[in-house]
Amino acid sequence: MSLFYLLIVAIVQGITEFLPISSSGHLILLPYLLGTQDQGQAIDVAVHIGTLGAVILYFWRDVKVGLAGLPRLMTGRTDTPGSKLAFLLVIATIPVILIGLILKETGLSDMMRSPAVIGWTMLIFGLVLYWFDQKSPAEKTETDWNIKDAIKLGLWQAVALIPGTSRSGITITGARAMGYTRHDGAKISMLMSIPTIMASGILLGAEVIGEANWAMMKDAAIGAVFAFGAALLALTLMMRLLRSVSFTPYVIYRVILGVVLLGISYL
């Protein structure tokens, strides 16, 4: 893999992982647009590790609280902020793991990797995000997150297994539909990404670990570093802008890209 293409993959993954515009959709489209072979699962794992590092660093205070609560959660108690946060993140991650395994074992996950599917999901779920962002109240904050909402957001997150949906986009949509503020809904979505990316990385990593070689490891390390930088920048900008800007700019981008992809696919 050329260094140029590797950097494009890493930067695209980093920027799109936390913006509500679908990282997986963009990574699937890259080979089509650039006329190259798919970058492969090893690079996918590496750039996901990079974005994982970015979100952990950005939300380190919350991550530290959740980690401190794990021992208490292991005893079955959720009576501290840390153990409650850890418990809710576990609950919210279960649906995407179970449904993801089903899709992988049945081969449906590979069947959905097409520009047409990405075009439809970009368009449809972009409009759904716009509707709930504009029509839903902004009454709840992160302190209102509870087990009922964690289950609901976990189911919303599972929809992101359809390429082009966007994990962050669909969970932010779900949070806004439940009345969370833009900023706090996005924060919950980002925290939910941590165990989800970890689970995805472990699953994909187990498949490619036997194929690892020095050249692949070097490419993976470069991809992880650049994905980390791009993700941290994109995450920082989005979280700051959400205090004064809606999700409409991302919706416009999704709609335009969705229409273009559908045009390419059907015309």
NORPE-V714760 format. One record per residue. SS is DSSP state (A for helix, B for strand, O for the rest). PSI is psi in radians with two decimals (NA if undefined). NEAR is the number of other ideal C-beta (glycine too) atoms within 8 Angstrom. Layout:
ss: (SS;SS)
psi: (PSI;PSI)
near: (NEAR;NEAR)
//
This chain:
ss: (O;O;A;A;A;A;A;A;A;A;A;A;A;A;A;A;A;A;O;O;O;O;A;A;A;A;A;A;A;A;A;A;A;A;O;O;O;O;O;O;A;A;A;A;A;A;A;A;A;A;A;A;A;A;A;A;A;A;O;A;A;A;A;A;A;A;A;A;A;A;A;A;A;A;O;O;O;O;O;O;A;A;A;A;A;A;A;A;A;A;A;A;A;A;A;A;A;A;A;A;A;A;A;A;A;A;O;A;A;A;A;O;O;O;A;A;A;A;A;A;A;A;A;A;A;A;A;A;A;A;A;A;A;A;A;O;O;O;O;B;O;A;A;A;O;O;A;A;A;A;A;A;A;A;A;A;A;A;A;O;O;O;O;O;O;O;A;A;A;A;A;A;A;A;A;A;A;O;O;B;O;A;A;A;A;A;A;A;A;A;A;A;A;A;A;A;A;A;A;A;A;A;A;A;A;A;A;A;A;A;A;O;O;A;A;A;A;A;A;A;A;A;A;A;A;A;A;A;A;A;A;A;A;A;A;A;A;A;A;A;A;O;O;O;O;O;O;A;A;A;A;A;A;A;A;A;A;A;A;A;A;A;A;A;A;A;O)
psi: (2.31;2.66;-0.66;-0.84;-0.66;-0.75;-0.67;-0.83;-0.82;-0.78;-0.73;-0.78;-0.79;-0.77;-0.70;-0.24;-0.73;-0.24;2.58;0.91;0.17;1.82;-0.76;-0.67;-0.75;-0.65;-0.62;-0.63;-0.51;-0.86;-0.62;-0.77;-0.62;-0.07;0.62;3.01;2.73;2.47;-0.30;2.82;-0.53;-0.76;-0.67;-0.78;-0.77;-0.81;-0.50;-0.65;-0.69;-0.80;-0.57;-0.76;-0.65;-0.80;-0.58;-0.76;-0.79;-0.71;0.61;-0.65;-0.80;-0.68;-0.74;-0.69;-0.78;-0.73;-0.69;-0.45;-0.16;-0.80;-0.71;-0.66;-0.63;-0.41;0.06;0.20;2.42;0.74;0.19;2.77;-0.68;-0.80;-0.59;-0.79;-0.81;-0.74;-0.80;-0.65;-0.66;-0.83;-0.74;-0.32;-0.42;-0.85;-0.76;-0.56;-0.83;-0.86;-0.62;-0.74;-0.69;-0.80;-0.66;-0.77;-0.56;-0.18;0.03;-0.52;-0.67;-0.59;-0.46;-0.03;1.35;2.67;-0.60;-0.80;-0.79;-0.68;-0.82;-0.77;-0.65;-0.84;-0.94;-0.90;-0.36;-0.77;-0.62;-0.73;-0.77;-0.77;-0.92;-0.57;-0.61;-0.58;-0.40;2.60;2.87;1.30;-0.55;2.62;3.13;-0.47;-0.30;-0.10;2.25;3.14;-0.65;-0.81;-0.55;-0.70;-0.78;-0.80;-0.55;-0.68;-0.70;-0.76;-0.62;-0.48;-0.46;-0.14;-0.28;2.08;2.40;-0.20;-0.78;2.00;-0.83;-0.70;-0.78;-0.60;-0.60;-0.70;-0.82;-0.72;-0.73;-0.65;-0.51;-0.03;0.20;2.62;2.79;-0.85;-0.83;-0.57;-0.72;-0.66;-0.77;-0.75;-0.75;-0.71;-0.62;-0.44;-0.45;-1.00;-0.51;-0.80;-0.66;-0.81;-0.75;-0.74;-0.70;-0.75;-0.86;-0.65;-0.63;-0.50;-0.49;-0.11;-0.57;-0.31;-0.02;2.45;3.04;-0.78;-0.75;-0.71;-0.66;-0.80;-0.72;-0.71;-0.75;-0.78;-0.73;-0.73;-0.84;-0.61;-0.68;-0.87;-0.79;-0.71;-0.74;-0.71;-0.84;-0.73;-0.76;-0.81;-0.79;-0.80;-0.59;-0.74;-0.47;-0.25;-0.28;-0.18;2.49;-3.03;0.08;-0.74;-0.66;-0.63;-0.78;-0.76;-0.78;-0.77;-0.78;-0.84;-0.70;-0.78;-0.72;-0.79;-0.69;-0.64;-0.76;-0.67;-0.61;-0.23;NA)
near: (7;5;7;6;11;14;10;10;14;17;11;13;19;20;11;13;14;13;11;13;14;17;13;9;16;12;12;11;11;13;11;8;6;8;5;6;5;4;12;8;8;12;14;11;13;14;15;15;11;19;17;13;10;16;16;10;8;11;12;8;6;10;11;8;11;13;9;8;16;11;7;12;13;6;6;4;8;8;6;9;7;13;14;11;13;13;12;12;14;10;11;14;14;9;12;14;9;8;10;14;8;9;10;9;6;6;7;8;10;6;6;9;8;8;10;10;12;16;17;11;15;17;13;9;16;15;10;9;18;11;8;11;14;7;5;10;4;9;5;10;7;8;4;8;9;7;8;6;10;13;11;10;16;15;9;12;17;11;10;13;10;9;13;15;14;15;14;14;17;16;15;15;15;12;14;15;8;12;9;14;9;13;9;12;13;14;12;14;14;15;14;15;13;14;10;12;12;9;12;10;12;8;10;12;9;7;7;12;7;4;7;8;6;5;6;10;9;8;13;12;9;12;16;14;10;13;20;13;11;14;17;12;10;14;13;9;8;11;12;7;8;10;6;4;7;7;11;9;8;13;13;8;10;18;12;8;11;17;10;9;14;12;8;9;10;6;4)
//
